[in-house]
Amino acid sequence: CLRVARDFIRAGEANAVLIVACEVATTHYDWTRTETERMISQSLFADGAASIIVAKEGIWRFSKTGSAIVPDSGHLLGLRPPMEEDESSYIMTLSKFVAPSLYAYFS
């Protein structure tokens, strides 16, 4: 999004661009499920929002953007639809091996 906003400004299509990001993870929260793994993942990945204005001029600058994909980590975080009779919402899981995997990758 930052690069697209920058490109709009560079092309002269806009003087400023507002970027808004929103996540509503509580739609997946099932208050009746109290397994530790589920409660931790649901509390870490709760609702959130952020915004930024990208403009041609101003005192704030960002020098770079980036992201990383940690190889062989797809099994560490999950979100699946309800499949059991007692499940009423999506099931989010977070493995206890996330932190060690991130440490090993970025070290």
N, C-alpha and C positions, 0 to 999 in steps of 0.2 A: 504493500500500500504506500509506503514512504516513497518508493521509486516512482510509482505511478503519479503520485501527487507532485513530486519534483519535476517529472516530465511534462505534466500539464502546465506548470509554471514556466518552465524553460521554453515551451512551445508558444507561450503567450496566450494560452487559453484561459488563464486565471492569474490573479495577483496573489491569492491565498487559497488553500484547500483545507477543509476540515475533515479529519479522519476520525471516525467513531467506531469503537469495537465493543461488543457486548456479548456476554456469555451468561446463560441462565441455566446453571447446572442443577438447581434445586428442583427442576421439573423431573429429574431422575432420582430424587431422594425419597426413600421409603422409610418413614419414621418407625415402622414396626420391626425393621431388621437392625439388630444391634451387634452383629459380628464385628470384631475389632477391625479387620481389614476393610470392611465396607465403611465403617464410621470414620476411619482415618482418611480414606480416599475421598469421601464425600465432604469432609471438613476442609481438606486441602484444596479441592477443586470446587469451590462454592461460586456463587454469583459474583460477577465482576464487570466493570466497565472502565474504559479509558478513552481519552480523546487527545488529539494534538492538532494544532494549526500549523501547517507548513506554508511558509511565506518566502517571498523573494528577499525581504529585508527584515532585520531584527537582531537583537543581541544574542539570542540562543542559536547554537549550531549543533548539528549532529555530524560526526565525522565519518561514521560508517554504520552499516547495519549487517546483520548476519544471522545465521541459524545453523544448527548441526543436527544430523541424524546419527544416533548412536547405533552402530551395527548390532544385529541380533538382539534387539531390545523390545520387539513388538509384543512379547508375552508379558512384559513388566507392568503394563498399564492396559486395562481393558474396559470396554463398554459394550455390553450385549443386551439385546432386547429380552423382555421377560419370557421365560420358557417353561417355568414351573407353575403349577396351579396357585401357589401362595405368593407369587411375585406379581406386583402390580405396576412396576416401573422398570426402567432400564437398570441394569446392575453394573456398577462401576467397581473395578478392582485395582489395587495398587500393590505391587509386590514389595516385600521388605528388601529386595535386592536392587531397587532403583538407585539408592544413594551409592552403594559400592560400585555399581555399573557406571554411574556418572563420574565418580572419582577416578576409576580406572581409565575411562576414555579421555578425560580432560587432563590427566596427570602426565 
